[in-house]
Amino acid sequence: MTEAATSLVVLAILLGAATAGVVVQPLLPETHRSRDTVEAVRLTLGMIVTFAALVLGLLTSSVLASYDAVDSALRGYSAIVIEADQALREYGPGALPIQQMLRSFTAASIADTWPGEPRPPGVYPVGLAHNPDDAVETPTLGEMLERIDLAARQLRPADAMHQRLAFYSLSRVEELVQERWSLIEQVHDSVSVPFLAVLVFWLAIVFFCLGLSAPRNFLTYIVTALCGVALAVAIWVILEFAGPFSGLIQVSSQPMREALAHIDASLAR
């Protein structure tokens, strides 16, 4: 289920709970609508609202921290791509095939991770992942990176300078492999479904009680509906940040595109 569909389901649950409260309200005996009963319900409702607000705040803080971590990791990942390309260029013509492989890997990563954006020019595998959030973990991209690592290990430097460059190039490629797995683990940090279900359950109780005690007039209905929309949008934003490579709120592809531009400029020299 998409983020938008999940938010619409949440909205339907909240408004359905409020509507159920409005329907049940006139059916309650007079003793259940007394002032003391209403005050007791409001006191209990206040505790639930407090817990729901805490959970909503924790979810928001968690997904924002996860999103920022993925963004930071992607920038570090792109920097390592640039460093590896720089070392390979300094090595000389013997490392040119590895540079070209690195270029194909970077372009394929961009095209597959951000399918809604223009694809980089060139020939490389595309359409590797069905879900953008799984693009970083695509086996084909992993195999491409493994081939780059193997080719870097097969460099045969002729002198001390090339030996140092070969060692540095290999270390950057190995770091690239490590950072890729670190990025994969961070991308898979998502919102806990049971945690979200509990939050929606609490909010449904709040809206049901609101329907039980609120005056039956048009203004109350409009405000309740707007409140439900606001909470559904908040859930949508949380889910959007939880999927950093899908939806409307995505991690920027600019760092990877800058790395690709650096490789292209290096190959053009």
C-alpha atoms as an extended CHARMM CRD file, in Angstrom:
* protein
*
       269  EXT
         1         1  MET       CA              0.0000000000        0.0000000000        0.0000000000  PROA      1               0.0000000000
         2         2  THR       CA              1.3290000000        3.4380000000       -0.9520000000  PROA      2               0.0000000000
         3         3  GLU       CA              1.8570000000        6.2760000000        1.4890000000  PROA      3               0.0000000000
         4         4  ALA       CA             -1.1310000000        8.2010000000        0.0770000000  PROA      4               0.0000000000
         5         5  ALA       CA             -3.4130000000        5.1520000000        0.2740000000  PROA      5               0.0000000000
         6         6  THR       CA             -2.3540000000        4.4790000000        3.8670000000  PROA      6               0.0000000000
         7         7  SER       CA             -3.1050000000        8.0930000000        4.7910000000  PROA      7               0.0000000000
         8         8  LEU       CA             -6.5450000000        7.8840000000        3.1770000000  PROA      8               0.0000000000
         9         9  VAL       CA             -7.2630000000        4.7180000000        5.1610000000  PROA      9               0.0000000000
        10        10  VAL       CA             -6.2250000000        6.5140000000        8.3490000000  PROA      10              0.0000000000
        11        11  LEU       CA             -8.4970000000        9.4430000000        7.4640000000  PROA      11              0.0000000000
        12        12  ALA       CA            -11.3990000000        7.0820000000        6.8070000000  PROA      12              0.0000000000
        13        13  ILE       CA            -10.8460000000        5.3510000000       10.1670000000  PROA      13              0.0000000000
        14        14  LEU       CA            -10.7380000000        8.6350000000       12.0860000000  PROA      14              0.0000000000
        15        15  LEU       CA            -13.7820000000       10.1420000000       10.3960000000  PROA      15              0.0000000000
        16        16  GLY       CA            -15.6100000000        6.8240000000       10.6910000000  PROA      16              0.0000000000
        17        17  ALA       CA            -14.9000000000        6.7580000000       14.4280000000  PROA      17              0.0000000000
        18        18  ALA       CA            -16.1410000000       10.3430000000       14.7980000000  PROA      18              0.0000000000
        19        19  THR       CA            -19.2830000000        9.5310000000       12.8070000000  PROA      19              0.0000000000
        20        20  ALA       CA            -19.9190000000        6.4790000000       14.9760000000  PROA      20              0.0000000000
        21        21  GLY       CA            -19.6930000000        8.7030000000       18.0570000000  PROA      21              0.0000000000
        22        22  VAL       CA            -22.1980000000       11.1640000000       16.5780000000  PROA      22              0.0000000000
        23        23  VAL       CA            -24.6150000000        8.3260000000       15.7590000000  PROA      23              0.0000000000
        24        24  VAL       CA            -24.3100000000        6.7350000000       19.1900000000  PROA      24              0.0000000000
        25        25  GLN       CA            -24.6170000000       10.0310000000       21.0970000000  PROA      25              0.0000000000
        26        26  PRO       CA            -28.4380000000       10.4250000000       20.9870000000  PROA      26              0.0000000000
        27        27  LEU       CA            -28.8890000000        6.7300000000       21.8130000000  PROA      27              0.0000000000
        28        28  LEU       CA            -27.1380000000        7.0180000000       25.1710000000  PROA      28              0.0000000000
        29        29  PRO       CA            -29.2400000000        7.2320000000       28.3650000000  PROA      29              0.0000000000
        30        30  GLU       CA            -29.4000000000       10.6230000000       30.0400000000  PROA      30              0.0000000000
        31        31  THR       CA            -27.1420000000        9.4490000000       32.8860000000  PROA      31              0.0000000000
        32        32  HSD       CA            -24.3680000000        8.7620000000       30.3480000000  PROA      32              0.0000000000
        33        33  ARG       CA            -24.6100000000       12.3270000000       29.0770000000  PROA      33              0.0000000000
        34        34  SER       CA            -24.4080000000       14.0390000000       32.4430000000  PROA      34              0.0000000000
        35        35  ARG       CA            -21.8070000000       16.6640000000       33.2130000000  PROA      35              0.0000000000
        36        36  ASP       CA            -19.8600000000       14.3730000000       35.5650000000  PROA      36              0.0000000000
        37        37  THR       CA            -19.7080000000       11.6310000000       32.9350000000  PROA      37              0.0000000000
        38        38  VAL       CA            -18.5220000000       14.0660000000       30.2700000000  PROA      38              0.0000000000
        39        39  GLU       CA            -15.7960000000       15.4090000000       32.5730000000  PROA      39              0.0000000000
        40        40  ALA       CA            -14.6150000000       11.8780000000       33.3590000000  PROA      40              0.0000000000
        41        41  VAL       CA            -14.4900000000       11.0300000000       29.6590000000  PROA      41              0.0000000000
        42        42  ARG       CA            -12.5430000000       14.2040000000       28.9170000000  PROA      42              0.0000000000
        43        43  LEU       CA            -10.0330000000       13.4030000000       31.6640000000  PROA      43              0.0000000000
        44        44  THR       CA             -9.4530000000        9.9160000000       30.2430000000  PROA      44              0.0000000000
        45        45  LEU       CA             -9.3580000000       11.3520000000       26.7460000000  PROA      45              0.0000000000
        46        46  GLY       CA             -6.6740000000       13.8150000000       27.8010000000  PROA      46              0.0000000000
        47        47  MET       CA             -4.3650000000       10.9640000000       28.8140000000  PROA      47              0.0000000000
        48        48  ILE       CA             -4.8770000000        9.1990000000       25.4810000000  PROA      48              0.0000000000
        49        49  VAL       CA             -4.2640000000       12.4380000000       23.5750000000  PROA      49              0.0000000000
        50        50  THR       CA             -1.0360000000       12.9680000000       25.5270000000  PROA      50              0.0000000000
        51        51  PHE       CA              0.2200000000        9.4620000000       24.7200000000  PROA      51              0.0000000000
        52        52  ALA       CA             -0.7890000000        9.8240000000       21.0640000000  PROA      52              0.0000000000
        53        53  ALA       CA              1.0410000000       13.1480000000       20.8150000000  PROA      53              0.0000000000
        54        54  LEU       CA              4.1720000000       11.5910000000       22.3310000000  PROA      54              0.0000000000
        55        55  VAL       CA              4.0570000000        8.6510000000       19.9060000000  PROA      55              0.0000000000
        56        56  LEU       CA              3.4540000000       10.9470000000       16.9390000000  PROA      56              0.0000000000
        57        57  GLY       CA              6.3920000000       13.1090000000       18.0120000000  PROA      57              0.0000000000
        58        58  LEU       CA              8.6430000000       10.0660000000       18.4270000000  PROA      58              0.0000000000
        59        59  LEU       CA              7.6920000000        8.7350000000       14.9910000000  PROA      59              0.0000000000
        60        60  THR       CA              8.3470000000       12.1060000000       13.3740000000  PROA      60              0.0000000000
        61        61  SER       CA             11.6990000000       12.4960000000       15.1110000000  PROA      61              0.0000000000
        62        62  SER       CA             12.7110000000        8.9340000000       14.1950000000  PROA      62              0.0000000000
        63        63  VAL       CA             11.9190000000        9.1790000000       10.4780000000  PROA      63              0.0000000000
        64        64  LEU       CA             13.5280000000       12.6180000000       10.1860000000  PROA      64              0.0000000000
        65        65  ALA       CA             16.7180000000       11.3020000000       11.8050000000  PROA      65              0.0000000000
        66        66  SER       CA             16.6690000000        8.2680000000        9.4840000000  PROA      66              0.0000000000
        67        67  TYR       CA             16.0920000000       10.4710000000        6.4210000000  PROA      67              0.0000000000
        68        68  ASP       CA             18.9600000000       12.7970000000        7.3700000000  PROA      68              0.0000000000
        69        69  ALA       CA             21.2220000000        9.7910000000        7.9860000000  PROA      69              0.0000000000
        70        70  VAL       CA             20.4720000000        8.3910000000        4.5120000000  PROA      70              0.0000000000
        71        71  ASP       CA             21.0620000000       11.8030000000        2.9360000000  PROA      71              0.0000000000
        72        72  SER       CA             24.4020000000       12.1520000000        4.7530000000  PROA      72              0.0000000000
        73        73  ALA       CA             25.4150000000        8.5890000000        3.8440000000  PROA      73              0.0000000000
        74        74  LEU       CA             24.5790000000        9.2000000000        0.1960000000  PROA      74              0.0000000000
        75        75  ARG       CA             26.7550000000       12.3240000000        0.1300000000  PROA      75              0.0000000000
        76        76  GLY       CA             29.6260000000       10.3570000000        1.6760000000  PROA      76              0.0000000000
        77        77  TYR       CA             29.0080000000        7.5700000000       -0.8320000000  PROA      77              0.0000000000
        78        78  SER       CA             29.2300000000       10.0480000000       -3.7110000000  PROA      78              0.0000000000
        79        79  ALA       CA             32.4360000000       11.5390000000       -2.3100000000  PROA      79              0.0000000000
        80        80  ILE       CA             34.0390000000        8.0730000000       -2.2620000000  PROA      80              0.0000000000
        81        81  VAL       CA             33.0290000000        7.5720000000       -5.9130000000  PROA      81              0.0000000000
        82        82  ILE       CA             34.8240000000       10.8160000000       -6.7780000000  PROA      82              0.0000000000
        83        83  GLU       CA             37.9160000000        9.8280000000       -4.7690000000  PROA      83              0.0000000000
        84        84  ALA       CA             38.0530000000        6.4110000000       -6.4610000000  PROA      84              0.0000000000
        85        85  ASP       CA             37.7430000000        7.9940000000       -9.8990000000  PROA      85              0.0000000000
        86        86  GLN       CA             40.4430000000       10.5280000000       -9.0530000000  PROA      86              0.0000000000
        87        87  ALA       CA             42.8590000000        7.7700000000       -7.9680000000  PROA      87              0.0000000000
        88        88  LEU       CA             42.1160000000        5.7110000000      -11.0940000000  PROA      88              0.0000000000
        89        89  ARG       CA             42.6810000000        8.7220000000      -13.3530000000  PROA      89              0.0000000000
        90        90  GLU       CA             46.0310000000        9.4420000000      -11.7140000000  PROA      90              0.0000000000
        91        91  TYR       CA             47.0170000000        5.7970000000      -12.1860000000  PROA      91              0.0000000000
        92        92  GLY       CA             46.8950000000        6.2610000000      -15.9370000000  PROA      92              0.0000000000
        93        93  PRO       CA             45.6170000000        4.4020000000      -19.0310000000  PROA      93              0.0000000000
        94        94  GLY       CA             45.9240000000        1.0340000000      -17.2990000000  PROA      94              0.0000000000
        95        95  ALA       CA             42.9940000000        1.9310000000      -15.0560000000  PROA      95              0.0000000000
        96        96  LEU       CA             40.8090000000        3.3460000000      -17.8530000000  PROA      96              0.0000000000
        97        97  PRO       CA             38.5870000000        0.2300000000      -18.1180000000  PROA      97              0.0000000000
        98        98  ILE       CA             37.9320000000        0.4040000000      -14.3710000000  PROA      98              0.0000000000
        99        99  GLN       CA             36.9940000000        4.0780000000      -14.7020000000  PROA      99              0.0000000000
       100       100  GLN       CA             34.5220000000        3.1860000000      -17.4290000000  PROA      100             0.0000000000
       101       101  MET       CA             33.0420000000        0.4410000000      -15.2470000000  PROA      101             0.0000000000
       102       102  LEU       CA             32.7430000000        2.9200000000      -12.3630000000  PROA      102             0.0000000000
       103       103  ARG       CA             31.0060000000        5.3380000000      -14.6960000000  PROA      103             0.0000000000
       104       104  SER       CA             28.4860000000        2.6720000000      -15.7830000000  PROA      104             0.0000000000
       105       105  PHE       CA             27.8630000000        1.7170000000      -12.1540000000  PROA      105             0.0000000000
       106       106  THR       CA             27.2350000000        5.3300000000      -11.1110000000  PROA      106             0.0000000000
       107       107  ALA       CA             24.9130000000        6.0200000000      -14.0580000000  PROA      107             0.0000000000
       108       108  ALA       CA             22.9590000000        2.7900000000      -13.4590000000  PROA      108             0.0000000000
       109       109  SER       CA             22.6090000000        3.6700000000       -9.7600000000  PROA      109             0.0000000000
       110       110  ILE       CA             21.1470000000        7.0690000000      -10.6240000000  PROA      110             0.0000000000
       111       111  ALA       CA             18.7630000000        5.7320000000      -13.2670000000  PROA      111             0.0000000000
       112       112  ASP       CA             17.4670000000        2.9380000000      -11.0460000000  PROA      112             0.0000000000
       113       113  THR       CA             17.2700000000        4.8200000000       -7.7450000000  PROA      113             0.0000000000
       114       114  TRP       CA             15.5390000000        7.8850000000       -9.2210000000  PROA      114             0.0000000000
       115       115  PRO       CA             13.4490000000        6.4640000000      -12.1040000000  PROA      115             0.0000000000
       116       116  GLY       CA             11.2730000000        9.5720000000      -12.2230000000  PROA      116             0.0000000000
       117       117  GLU       CA             14.2240000000       11.8050000000      -13.1160000000  PROA      117             0.0000000000
       118       118  PRO       CA             16.0540000000       12.0690000000      -16.4770000000  PROA      118             0.0000000000
       119       119  ARG       CA             18.4420000000        9.1930000000      -17.0300000000  PROA      119             0.0000000000
       120       120  PRO       CA             22.1530000000        9.9080000000      -17.4330000000  PROA      120             0.0000000000
       121       121  PRO       CA             23.4650000000        9.4210000000      -20.9750000000  PROA      121             0.0000000000
       122       122  GLY       CA             25.3570000000        6.2850000000      -21.8990000000  PROA      122             0.0000000000
       123       123  VAL       CA             24.8930000000        2.5170000000      -22.0680000000  PROA      123             0.0000000000
       124       124  TYR       CA             24.3190000000        0.7160000000      -18.7650000000  PROA      124             0.0000000000
       125       125  PRO       CA             21.7490000000       -1.6120000000      -17.1240000000  PROA      125             0.0000000000
       126       126  VAL       CA             18.4300000000        0.0790000000      -16.2960000000  PROA      126             0.0000000000
       127       127  GLY       CA             15.1740000000       -0.9220000000      -14.6430000000  PROA      127             0.0000000000
       128       128  LEU       CA             16.8400000000       -3.2340000000      -12.1440000000  PROA      128             0.0000000000
       129       129  ALA       CA             14.5230000000       -2.6760000000       -9.1620000000  PROA      129             0.0000000000
       130       130  HSD       CA             10.7270000000       -2.7950000000       -8.9060000000  PROA      130             0.0000000000
       131       131  ASN       CA             10.7690000000       -0.6450000000       -5.7780000000  PROA      131             0.0000000000
       132       132  PRO       CA             13.0120000000        2.4760000000       -5.6610000000  PROA      132             0.0000000000
       133       133  ASP       CA             13.7650000000        1.8150000000       -1.9890000000  PROA      133             0.0000000000
       134       134  ASP       CA             15.3210000000       -1.5100000000       -3.0340000000  PROA      134             0.0000000000
       135       135  ALA       CA             17.3860000000        0.0390000000       -5.8410000000  PROA      135             0.0000000000
       136       136  VAL       CA             20.5250000000        0.4240000000       -3.7220000000  PROA      136             0.0000000000
       137       137  GLU       CA             20.3750000000       -3.3020000000       -2.9160000000  PROA      137             0.0000000000
       138       138  THR       CA             19.8350000000       -4.4560000000       -6.5220000000  PROA      138             0.0000000000
       139       139  PRO       CA             21.9670000000       -7.5900000000       -7.1200000000  PROA      139             0.0000000000
       140       140  THR       CA             23.0370000000       -6.3860000000      -10.5750000000  PROA      140             0.0000000000
       141       141  LEU       CA             24.4940000000       -3.1940000000       -9.1260000000  PROA      141             0.0000000000
       142       142  GLY       CA             26.2290000000       -5.2740000000       -6.4690000000  PROA      142             0.0000000000
       143       143  GLU       CA             27.7460000000       -7.4920000000       -9.1570000000  PROA      143             0.0000000000
       144       144  MET       CA             28.9440000000       -4.4240000000      -11.0700000000  PROA      144             0.0000000000
       145       145  LEU       CA             30.6590000000       -3.1370000000       -7.9510000000  PROA      145             0.0000000000
       146       146  GLU       CA             32.2180000000       -6.5440000000       -7.3220000000  PROA      146             0.0000000000
       147       147  ARG       CA             33.6600000000       -6.5410000000      -10.8510000000  PROA      147             0.0000000000
       148       148  ILE       CA             35.1310000000       -3.1020000000      -10.2100000000  PROA      148             0.0000000000
       149       149  ASP       CA             36.6830000000       -4.3770000000       -6.9900000000  PROA      149             0.0000000000
       150       150  LEU       CA             38.1320000000       -7.4400000000       -8.7780000000  PROA      150             0.0000000000
       151       151  ALA       CA             39.5430000000       -5.3020000000      -11.5830000000  PROA      151             0.0000000000
       152       152  ALA       CA             41.1810000000       -2.9590000000       -9.0480000000  PROA      152             0.0000000000
       153       153  ARG       CA             42.8180000000       -5.9610000000       -7.3830000000  PROA      153             0.0000000000
       154       154  GLN       CA             44.2060000000       -7.1100000000      -10.7420000000  PROA      154             0.0000000000
       155       155  LEU       CA             46.1170000000       -3.8990000000      -11.3900000000  PROA      155             0.0000000000
       156       156  ARG       CA             49.8120000000       -4.5810000000      -11.9140000000  PROA      156             0.0000000000
       157       157  PRO       CA             51.7380000000       -1.3870000000      -11.0540000000  PROA      157             0.0000000000
       158       158  ALA       CA             55.1190000000       -0.9940000000      -12.7340000000  PROA      158             0.0000000000
       159       159  ASP       CA             56.7240000000        1.2810000000      -10.1480000000  PROA      159             0.0000000000
       160       160  ALA       CA             56.3970000000        2.5490000000       -6.5930000000  PROA      160             0.0000000000
       161       161  MET       CA             54.2020000000        5.5160000000       -7.5460000000  PROA      161             0.0000000000
       162       162  HSD       CA             51.7010000000        3.3430000000       -9.4220000000  PROA      162             0.0000000000
       163       163  GLN       CA             51.8210000000        0.8450000000       -6.5980000000  PROA      163             0.0000000000
       164       164  ARG       CA             50.6990000000        3.5160000000       -4.1400000000  PROA      164             0.0000000000
       165       165  LEU       CA             47.9630000000        4.6750000000       -6.5450000000  PROA      165             0.0000000000
       166       166  ALA       CA             46.7930000000        1.0940000000       -7.0570000000  PROA      166             0.0000000000
       167       167  PHE       CA             46.6080000000        0.5460000000       -3.3050000000  PROA      167             0.0000000000
       168       168  TYR       CA             44.7160000000        3.8120000000       -2.8080000000  PROA      168             0.0000000000
       169       169  SER       CA             42.3090000000        2.9900000000       -5.6610000000  PROA      169             0.0000000000
       170       170  LEU       CA             41.6050000000       -0.4410000000       -4.1960000000  PROA      170             0.0000000000
       171       171  SER       CA             41.0460000000        1.0080000000       -0.7240000000  PROA      171             0.0000000000
       172       172  ARG       CA             38.5260000000        3.5040000000       -2.1320000000  PROA      172             0.0000000000
       173       173  VAL       CA             36.6680000000        0.7700000000       -4.0060000000  PROA      173             0.0000000000
       174       174  GLU       CA             36.5690000000       -1.3890000000       -0.8760000000  PROA      174             0.0000000000
       175       175  GLU       CA             35.2580000000        1.5870000000        1.0890000000  PROA      175             0.0000000000
       176       176  LEU       CA             32.6390000000        2.0800000000       -1.6030000000  PROA      176             0.0000000000
       177       177  VAL       CA             31.4740000000       -1.5190000000       -1.1040000000  PROA      177             0.0000000000
       178       178  GLN       CA             31.2730000000       -1.0060000000        2.6540000000  PROA      178             0.0000000000
       179       179  GLU       CA             29.3930000000        2.2790000000        2.3450000000  PROA      179             0.0000000000
       180       180  ARG       CA             26.9290000000        0.6540000000       -0.0430000000  PROA      180             0.0000000000
       181       181  TRP       CA             25.9900000000       -1.9640000000        2.5550000000  PROA      181             0.0000000000
       182       182  SER       CA             25.7800000000        0.7120000000        5.2360000000  PROA      182             0.0000000000
       183       183  LEU       CA             23.4360000000        2.7030000000        3.0060000000  PROA      183             0.0000000000
       184       184  ILE       CA             21.3240000000       -0.3990000000        2.3740000000  PROA      184             0.0000000000
       185       185  GLU       CA             20.8830000000       -0.9570000000        6.1070000000  PROA      185             0.0000000000
       186       186  GLN       CA             19.8870000000        2.6690000000        6.6830000000  PROA      186             0.0000000000
       187       187  VAL       CA             17.3800000000        2.6540000000        3.8220000000  PROA      187             0.0000000000
       188       188  HSD       CA             15.6250000000       -0.3510000000        5.3530000000  PROA      188             0.0000000000
       189       189  ASP       CA             15.0140000000        1.4900000000        8.6410000000  PROA      189             0.0000000000
       190       190  SER       CA             11.2700000000        2.1210000000        8.3350000000  PROA      190             0.0000000000
       191       191  VAL       CA              8.2250000000        2.8980000000       10.4400000000  PROA      191             0.0000000000
       192       192  SER       CA              7.0750000000        0.0420000000       12.6660000000  PROA      192             0.0000000000
       193       193  VAL       CA              3.6510000000       -1.1000000000       11.4430000000  PROA      193             0.0000000000
       194       194  PRO       CA              2.4250000000       -2.2160000000       14.9250000000  PROA      194             0.0000000000
       195       195  PHE       CA              3.6010000000        1.1120000000       16.3560000000  PROA      195             0.0000000000
       196       196  LEU       CA              1.6610000000        2.9950000000       13.6880000000  PROA      196             0.0000000000
       197       197  ALA       CA             -1.4110000000        0.7750000000       14.1850000000  PROA      197             0.0000000000
       198       198  VAL       CA             -1.4410000000        1.5210000000       17.9170000000  PROA      198             0.0000000000
       199       199  LEU       CA             -1.2360000000        5.2400000000       17.1920000000  PROA      199             0.0000000000
       200       200  VAL       CA             -4.1690000000        5.0730000000       14.7640000000  PROA      200             0.0000000000
       201       201  PHE       CA             -6.1720000000        3.0450000000       17.3200000000  PROA      201             0.0000000000
       202       202  TRP       CA             -5.6060000000        5.7060000000       19.9770000000  PROA      202             0.0000000000
       203       203  LEU       CA             -6.5810000000        8.4600000000       17.5670000000  PROA      203             0.0000000000
       204       204  ALA       CA             -9.7280000000        6.5400000000       16.5980000000  PROA      204             0.0000000000
       205       205  ILE       CA            -10.7160000000        6.3920000000       20.2890000000  PROA      205             0.0000000000
       206       206  VAL       CA            -10.1710000000       10.1520000000       20.5610000000  PROA      206             0.0000000000
       207       207  PHE       CA            -12.3700000000       10.8480000000       17.5290000000  PROA      207             0.0000000000
       208       208  PHE       CA            -15.0750000000        8.4760000000       18.7530000000  PROA      208             0.0000000000
       209       209  CYS       CA            -15.2000000000       10.2120000000       22.1300000000  PROA      209             0.0000000000
       210       210  LEU       CA            -15.1910000000       13.5570000000       20.3500000000  PROA      210             0.0000000000
       211       211  GLY       CA            -18.2510000000       12.4850000000       18.3780000000  PROA      211             0.0000000000
       212       212  LEU       CA            -19.9400000000       11.3690000000       21.6060000000  PROA      212             0.0000000000
       213       213  SER       CA            -19.4860000000       14.6770000000       23.4230000000  PROA      213             0.0000000000
       214       214  ALA       CA            -19.3140000000       17.3300000000       20.7010000000  PROA      214             0.0000000000
       215       215  PRO       CA            -22.3470000000       19.4890000000       19.8400000000  PROA      215             0.0000000000
       216       216  ARG       CA            -24.2510000000       18.3130000000       16.7810000000  PROA      216             0.0000000000
       217       217  ASN       CA            -23.7520000000       21.2610000000       14.4340000000  PROA      217             0.0000000000
       218       218  PHE       CA            -22.1180000000       22.0020000000       11.0850000000  PROA      218             0.0000000000
       219       219  LEU       CA            -19.1120000000       23.8900000000       12.5250000000  PROA      219             0.0000000000
       220       220  THR       CA            -18.2030000000       20.9880000000       14.8030000000  PROA      220             0.0000000000
       221       221  TYR       CA            -18.3540000000       18.5670000000       11.8900000000  PROA      221             0.0000000000
       222       222  ILE       CA            -16.1090000000       20.7830000000        9.7270000000  PROA      222             0.0000000000
       223       223  VAL       CA            -13.5120000000       21.2500000000       12.4800000000  PROA      223             0.0000000000
       224       224  THR       CA            -13.4880000000       17.4970000000       13.2150000000  PROA      224             0.0000000000
       225       225  ALA       CA            -13.0070000000       16.7150000000        9.5290000000  PROA      225             0.0000000000
       226       226  LEU       CA            -10.1550000000       19.2380000000        9.2400000000  PROA      226             0.0000000000
       227       227  CYS       CA             -8.5130000000       17.7470000000       12.3120000000  PROA      227             0.0000000000
       228       228  GLY       CA             -8.7510000000       14.2900000000       10.7430000000  PROA      228             0.0000000000
       229       229  VAL       CA             -7.2350000000       15.5880000000        7.5030000000  PROA      229             0.0000000000
       230       230  ALA       CA             -4.3780000000       17.2450000000        9.4220000000  PROA      230             0.0000000000
       231       231  LEU       CA             -3.5460000000       14.0060000000       11.2670000000  PROA      231             0.0000000000
       232       232  ALA       CA             -3.7710000000       11.9590000000        8.0480000000  PROA      232             0.0000000000
       233       233  VAL       CA             -1.3860000000       14.3950000000        6.3560000000  PROA      233             0.0000000000
       234       234  ALA       CA              0.9850000000       14.0700000000        9.3240000000  PROA      234             0.0000000000
       235       235  ILE       CA              0.9370000000       10.2710000000        8.8830000000  PROA      235             0.0000000000
       236       236  TRP       CA              1.5690000000       10.7390000000        5.1520000000  PROA      236             0.0000000000
       237       237  VAL       CA              4.5890000000       12.9560000000        5.8390000000  PROA      237             0.0000000000
       238       238  ILE       CA              5.9730000000       10.3800000000        8.2930000000  PROA      238             0.0000000000
       239       239  LEU       CA              5.5990000000        7.5890000000        5.7380000000  PROA      239             0.0000000000
       240       240  GLU       CA              7.1540000000        9.7560000000        3.0060000000  PROA      240             0.0000000000
       241       241  PHE       CA             10.2590000000       10.4370000000        5.1010000000  PROA      241             0.0000000000
       242       242  ALA       CA             10.4390000000        6.7240000000        5.9710000000  PROA      242             0.0000000000
       243       243  GLY       CA             10.9300000000        5.9260000000        2.2450000000  PROA      243             0.0000000000
       244       244  PRO       CA             13.8410000000        8.1910000000        1.2290000000  PROA      244             0.0000000000
       245       245  PHE       CA             13.9790000000        6.9680000000       -2.3860000000  PROA      245             0.0000000000
       246       246  SER       CA             10.2540000000        6.8290000000       -3.1680000000  PROA      246             0.0000000000
       247       247  GLY       CA              7.2440000000        9.1190000000       -3.0750000000  PROA      247             0.0000000000
       248       248  LEU       CA              7.2190000000       12.9020000000       -3.2830000000  PROA      248             0.0000000000
       249       249  ILE       CA              9.8260000000       13.5110000000       -0.5670000000  PROA      249             0.0000000000
       250       250  GLN       CA             13.0560000000       11.9240000000       -1.7970000000  PROA      250             0.0000000000
       251       251  VAL       CA             16.7300000000       12.1940000000       -1.0550000000  PROA      251             0.0000000000
       252       252  SER       CA             18.3180000000       14.3640000000       -3.7460000000  PROA      252             0.0000000000
       253       253  SER       CA             20.1860000000       12.6850000000       -6.5960000000  PROA      253             0.0000000000
       254       254  GLN       CA             22.4510000000       15.7270000000       -6.9830000000  PROA      254             0.0000000000
       255       255  PRO       CA             25.4580000000       14.2680000000       -5.0950000000  PROA      255             0.0000000000
       256       256  MET       CA             25.4940000000       11.1880000000       -7.3380000000  PROA      256             0.0000000000
       257       257  ARG       CA             25.0180000000       13.3030000000      -10.4610000000  PROA      257             0.0000000000
       258       258  GLU       CA             27.9370000000       15.4790000000       -9.4140000000  PROA      258             0.0000000000
       259       259  ALA       CA             30.0420000000       12.3270000000       -8.9740000000  PROA      259             0.0000000000
       260       260  LEU       CA             29.0020000000       11.1860000000      -12.4570000000  PROA      260             0.0000000000
       261       261  ALA       CA             29.8880000000       14.6040000000      -13.9080000000  PROA      261             0.0000000000
       262       262  HSD       CA             33.3100000000       14.3370000000      -12.2500000000  PROA      262             0.0000000000
       263       263  ILE       CA             33.8650000000       10.9130000000      -13.8440000000  PROA      263             0.0000000000
       264       264  ASP       CA             32.7720000000       12.2030000000      -17.2680000000  PROA      264             0.0000000000
       265       265  ALA       CA             35.1460000000       15.1540000000      -17.0020000000  PROA      265             0.0000000000
       266       266  SER       CA             37.9430000000       12.8100000000      -15.9350000000  PROA      266             0.0000000000
       267       267  LEU       CA             37.3350000000       10.4570000000      -18.8860000000  PROA      267             0.0000000000
       268       268  ALA       CA             37.2370000000       13.3980000000      -21.3060000000  PROA      268             0.0000000000
       269       269  ARG       CA             40.7750000000       14.4980000000      -20.3850000000  PROA      269             0.0000000000
